Structures are given as C-alpha cells and as structure tokens.
Amino acid sequence: MGEPLPGQIPDNIFLSVQQLKLKADVVGLTGDIIVQDDATQFWIKAASAEVLEHGFAQARVDFDSTGLVDGEVAIESLTPPSYLFVVAGGVINPGDYVKLNSSGQKWIVATAADLAAGLVGGRYSRKIGDNVSNASALDDIIVIKTGVAA
C-alpha cells in the first residue's frame, strides 16, 4: 500500500465516539438520532425537528431503558465532529446544510434561518458508494459531516 502521498486521504471517515446516558423509558435502534432532553442531562430518541443546541448523536447500538431510572443505561454514540451514515429526507445537494426533518430521523436541507435558530446539524457530503458528490434523493443513505455549521 505504501505511504500516503500529498493530496491523498488515508482515512476519510473521522469519528468521535462517546458513552451517553439515556433517560428512562427510551427505546431505539442502531443508527437512530438521539438528542439531549431539555429538562435533564440525559439523552432521548429524536422525535421531531429538534433544536440541536443541546447536542445530538447517532446511536451505535440498539437501546432500551424501559423500566429503568435516568442515567442507568449508557450507550456508545457518534458525536460531532463525525461523518455519519444517515437517511436523506429528500433532495440534498453537495455542501448543503442539513437539519433533522419532522420525524427526527431523516435529514433535509437547512436554510440560513435554520442556521440562526440552531437547527443545523452539519453538511451533506455524498451518497453511499459515490466517489463524487451527487444530489441525494428521498431515502438515500448518505454521508453527512457533523459539527460543520459555519
């Protein structure tokens, strides 16, 4: 394989992984987006176009804190800045800012107003399998670069 040359990217996937404590009675799957609960320091499954100012992450494992107390379960999660594989909620062009849609689990194009309101979670990078950036379509698996809101 040899040494990397200038201009090559030896590893184009940067991941930030943390253990995050769940609020009680939260159930979800690997890949679900989670956000910090407004009233606590614990994490819940995103269920709407959440304001992301309190933070968001993507679950790396299935989770279920049913019947437990807040903070009893901690799960491995991908946090900004990370590249994430996510589901597109519609057409997104390369470089567009993205935010959660009303389901809280798909990503759509964000506007300048969304940026000002703290709704932006990152930027669209590419579709899975693309070696060039193409626009996404509804339900495409895409890569977003989180933590890029400026």
Secondary structure as UniProt FT lines:
FT   TURN            6..7
FT   STRAND          17..22
FT   TURN            24..25
FT   STRAND          27..28
FT   TURN            30..31
FT   STRAND          33..36
FT   TURN            38..39
FT   STRAND          43..45
FT   HELIX           52..54
FT   STRAND          56..59
FT   STRAND          63..64
FT   TURN            66..67
FT   TURN            70..71
FT   STRAND          74..78
FT   STRAND          83..88
FT   TURN            94..95
FT   STRAND          97..100
FT   TURN            102..103
FT   STRAND          106..109
FT   HELIX           112..116
FT   TURN            117..118
FT   STRAND          120..127
FT   TURN            128..129
FT   TURN            138..139
FT   STRAND          141..146
//
